[in-house]
Amino acid sequence: MKKRVLAVMMAAMVVMAGCGSGGEGGTPAQTVEPVAVDTPEPTVEPAQEPEGEGGAESTEESAQEPEESRDGMYRSELTNEWIDESLKDQRPIAVMVDNEKVALPHYGLTEADILYEMMNSTKNDRITRFMAIVKDWGAIEQFGSIRSTRSTNIYLVGEWNAVLCHDGGPYYVMGNNTGFAGLIKEKDYVDNFSGTFSRVNNGKKREYTEYICSGDLEKNFDSKKYSKEYNEHYPGPHFTFSDTEIDLADGAGAFDCAEIELPFPHNKSKLIYNETTGTYDYYEYGEAHRDPQHDNAQLTFENLLIQSCSFVRLDDNGYMVYNVVDNSGNSGYYITNGKAIKVTWYKANDTAPTKFYDNSTGEEIKLNTGKTYIAIVPSDSWDDVVIK
């Protein structure tokens, strides 16, 4: 059998941009014909029948044990961790978090189930921005600070059926008053809250003072009348999780990963394996990332997914869009428990989950239970990723 992945790589948006303002001129959208990719299934030998008597009895004894269950709880589709059953159908939010040094410390970031980090601009040493996916958003007390979204994030929120939380964005995303709609209005799967959160007097400039605080999201949902539950755009669970703890060393092609340095010159992002916790601790600007909302807890992850991705520069202001919708097969790494393997990733369309396949076996990878960090690395600096 073969797995067949079909997709259309999405186009870059058009026209010049200014944050929340219009512009003139434009760049024609790019189109790419669908690409068919065949990924072979592994060959499995038929099981041997036991010799002698008692074969049927042995088969019965080897029947699978029933799946674990816990009263009032279910396994989160984002992390596979046990969480309250009342959250089962609740949509997550996707929060744009400023990652300039002056925006630190970040509040609440350890509550993210999935954390994306990606280049936010081709200027300023390719500074990055976070997009945090949070399932249990009702528990948020303070989260942020909140900043504007970018085109790439519009193509990613659909994977999670998440509501995008941000404060504006460039012309490509927000449109203008001359008739250009922008991505948010163009994409019917996008629900968003923009610039509607609390201001916290933290002694910084206004652009660093907006946070999601208790009650903000309830007010926003009531105002916008968005469904709090998964809707018709929900593609289903994103990841496949392993029933047992994954040790990549058990398979082919694995290599050690005690530390990974990412080619983000401004932030100098890196993750270091913590043997005590069995997770990867996040560092940037030469320091451990800590969350004052939760007793200065270290930001840490069970799973790391690192994607090489091409991008299109949209204008001279540094605005760009990653080609995250791409079926041609791009390089990546999956990292967990101190080991890494090379993978290939595909994304079929705006709302299709990004899928990762083990280069050694051709099979879709399974993740360990826990939080996941996803870095989208510009393909022109992919060779600068350092794994130690």
Salt bridges, closest charged atoms under 4 A:
ASP38 OD1 - ARG4 NH1 2.56
GLU68 OE2 - ARG70 NE 3.21
GLU68 OE1 - ARG75 NH2 3.65
GLU77 OE2 - LYS135 NZ 2.69
ASP98 OD2 - ARG147 NH1 2.34
GLU100 OE2 - HIS266 NE2 2.98
GLU111 OE2 - HIS294 NE2 2.71
GLU159 OE1 - HIS238 NE2 2.55
GLU159 OE2 - LYS347 NZ 3.14
ASP167 OD2 - ARG199 NH2 3.45
GLU186 OE2 - LYS187 NZ 3.84
ASP191 OD2 - ARG91 NH1 2.91
GLU210 OE1 - ARG199 NH2 3.51
GLU218 OE1 - LYS228 NZ 2.66
GLU232 OE2 - HIS233 NE2 3.56
ASP256 OD1 - LYS339 NZ 2.27
GLU259 OE2 - LYS270 NZ 3.83
GLU259 OE2 - LYS388 NZ 3.94
GLU261 OE2 - LYS388 NZ 2.98
ASP316 OD1 - ARG313 NH2 3.66
ASP350 OD2 - LYS187 NZ 3.13
GLU364 OE2 - LYS355 NZ 3.32
ASP380 OD1 - ARG126 NH1 2.88
